[in-house]
């Protein structure tokens, strides 16, 4: 967005802020219609992350749990068979395993 000042003054670009999102879906819809270049103060360099083409990140409560893509496919398959969503299927499997280990 450009702000114009009175005659002869320079154009100045207004710095905009990224809104807070209620869900990942809402955030995805926002970025589908906005450019990251419009929010230069929002971004910061990342130097300590490693990336792998075989990993899928699951975002929940602002924490990242990284799972192998083969595990994600298996959990999705189990979810379809049980008629539940993927997140619930993953939680069920993890809870069952932790219970067997007597951790919870």
VEXPA-222958 format. One line per 10 residues: for each residue x, y, z of N, C-alpha, C. Coordinates in steps of 0.05 Angstrom, whole numbers, plus 5000, padded with zeros to 4 digits. Layout:
REM VEXPA-222958
X,Y,Z,X,Y,Z,X,Y,Z | ...
//
This chain:
REM VEXPA-222958
5017,4977,5000,5000,5000,5000,5018,5025,5000 | 5012,5043,4983,5027,5068,4982,5012,5090,4995 | 5026,5107,5010,5014,5130,5022,5025,5154,5007 | 5008,5171,4997,5017,5195,4983,5015,5219,5001 | 5036,5235,5001,5037,5259,5017,5029,5283,4999 | 5029,5306,5010,5022,5330,4995,5040,5334,4971 | 5033,5352,4953,5047,5357,4928,5078,5355,4931 | 5090,5340,4913,5119,5339,4912,5133,5322,4932 | 5119,5313,4953,5131,5296,4973,5136,5268,4961 | 5154,5253,4973,5160,5226,4964,5139,5206,4972
5135,5185,4956,5117,5163,4964,5131,5147,4985 | 5116,5138,5005,5127,5121,5026,5111,5095,5028 | 5125,5072,5030,5112,5047,5032,5105,5042,5062 | 5080,5036,5067,5070,5032,5094,5078,5003,5103 | 5089,4999,5126,5095,4973,5137,5069,4961,5148 | 5062,4937,5140,5038,4924,5149,5045,4902,5168 | 5027,4894,5185,5031,4872,5204,5015,4848,5195 | 5025,4825,5201,5010,4800,5195,4990,4795,5218 | 4966,4789,5211,4945,4785,5232,4950,4759,5247 | 4938,4756,5270,4938,4731,5285,4917,4713,5273
4923,4687,5270,4905,4669,5256,4893,4650,5277 | 4868,4642,5271,4854,4623,5289,4859,4594,5282 | 4869,4590,5257,4875,4562,5248,4896,4563,5226 | 4907,4540,5221,4926,4537,5199,4912,4542,5172 | 4887,4534,5170,4871,4538,5146,4868,4568,5140 | 4862,4583,5161,4858,4612,5158,4885,4625,5150 | 4907,4616,5161,4933,4627,5153,4940,4620,5124 | 4934,4595,5116,4939,4587,5089,4923,4604,5069 | 4898,4609,5076,4881,4626,5058,4892,4654,5056 | 4902,4664,5079,4913,4691,5079,4938,4693,5060
4956,4673,5063,4981,4674,5046,4975,4668,5017 | 4952,4655,5011,4945,4650,4983,4938,4676,4969 | 4930,4697,4985,4922,4722,4973,4940,4745,4980 | 4962,4741,4993,4980,4762,5001,5009,4754,4994 | 5026,4774,4990,5054,4770,4984,5071,4773,5010 | 5090,4755,5013,5108,4757,5036,5125,4783,5035 | 5128,4793,5011,5144,4818,5007,5130,4842,5019 | 5104,4840,5024,5089,4862,5036,5093,4864,5067 | 5107,4844,5078,5111,4843,5107,5140,4838,5114 | 5158,4856,5106,5187,4852,5109,5196,4850,5139
5181,4863,5157,5189,4863,5185,5180,4838,5199 | 5163,4822,5187,5152,4798,5199,5172,4775,5199 | 5190,4774,5179,5208,4751,5175,5235,4755,5188 | 5246,4733,5197,5273,4734,5208,5289,4710,5197 | 5315,4713,5194,5331,4691,5183,5331,4666,5201 | 5331,4643,5189,5333,4618,5204,5359,4605,5196 | 5375,4599,5217,5401,4587,5211,5405,4560,5224 | 5387,4551,5242,5391,4527,5256,5373,4504,5249 | 5358,4506,5226,5340,4485,5218,5352,4468,5197 | 5346,4442,5198,5354,4423,5178,5329,4413,5163
5331,4410,5138,5308,4401,5122,5314,4374,5109 | 5293,4358,5106,5296,4332,5094,5272,4328,5076 | 5276,4317,5052,5254,4313,5033,5235,4291,5042 | 5244,4274,5060,5228,4251,5069,5212,4256,5094 | 5213,4280,5105,5199,4286,5130,5176,4305,5125 | 5155,4301,5142,5131,4318,5141,5129,4330,5169 | 5124,4356,5170,5121,4369,5196,5091,4372,5202 | 5084,4367,5227,5057,4369,5236,5057,4392,5257 | 5040,4412,5252,5039,4435,5270,5015,4433,5289 | 5020,4434,5314,4999,4432,5334,5007,4447,5359
4991,4466,5367,4996,4482,5391,5024,4495,5390 | 5032,4505,5367,5057,4519,5363,5082,4502,5368 | 5079,4476,5369,5102,4458,5371,5103,4443,5345 | 5127,4435,5337,5130,4420,5312,5139,4392,5319 | 5124,4372,5308,5132,4344,5311,5138,4335,5282 | 5162,4325,5278,5170,4317,5251,5168,4286,5249 | 5153,4277,5229,5148,4249,5225,5158,4241,5197 | 5168,4216,5195,5176,4205,5170,5151,4203,5152 | 5153,4208,5126,5130,4208,5108,5117,4181,5107 | 5131,4159,5111,5120,4132,5111,5101,4129,5135
5109,4140,5158,5092,4139,5182,5067,4155,5178 | 5069,4178,5166,5045,4195,5160,5026,4180,5142 | 5036,4167,5122,5018,4152,5104,5004,4130,5118 | 5018,4115,5136,5007,4094,5151,4985,4104,5170 | 4990,4126,5183,4971,4138,5202,4946,4147,5186 | 4949,4159,5163,4927,4167,5147,4910,4143,5138 | 4924,4121,5131,4910,4097,5123,4893,4086,5146 | 4905,4085,5170,4891,4076,5194,4867,4093,5200 | 4871,4120,5197,4849,4139,5202,4826,4134,5184 | 4831,4129,5158,4810,4124,5139,4794,4099,5147
4809,4078,5155,4796,4052,5162,4779,4055,5187 | 4787,4072,5206,4772,4076,5231,4751,4098,5228 | 4752,4113,5206,4733,4135,5202,4738,4158,5221 | 4764,4163,5227,4771,4186,5244,4791,4203,5230 | 4796,4228,5240,4815,4245,5226,4844,4236,5233 | 4862,4245,5217,4890,4237,5219,4902,4245,5246 | 4896,4268,5256,4907,4278,5281,4898,4259,5304 | 4872,4252,5304,4862,4234,5325,4875,4207,5323 | 4878,4197,5298,4891,4171,5294,4920,4171,5305 | 4935,4193,5300,4962,4195,5309,4963,4196,5340
4945,4212,5352,4943,4213,5381,4936,4186,5393 | 4918,4172,5381,4910,4146,5391,4933,4126,5390 | 4947,4125,5368,4970,4107,5366,4992,4114,5386 | 4998,4139,5389,5019,4148,5407,5011,4142,5436 | 4986,4148,5442,4976,4144,5470,4977,4114,5476 | 4968,4096,5457,4968,4068,5462,4997,4058,5467 | 5015,4067,5451,5043,4058,5454,5055,4068,5480 | 5050,4093,5487,5061,4104,5512,5048,4090,5537 | 5023,4082,5534,5009,4068,5555,5022,4040,5559 | 5028,4027,5537,5041,4000,5538,5068,4003,5551
5082,4025,5547,5108,4029,5559,5106,4039,5588 | 5081,4044,5597,5075,4053,5624,5087,4081,5628 | 5088,4098,5608,5097,4125,5609,5074,4144,5617 | 5050,4136,5608,5026,4152,5616,5005,4133,5627
//
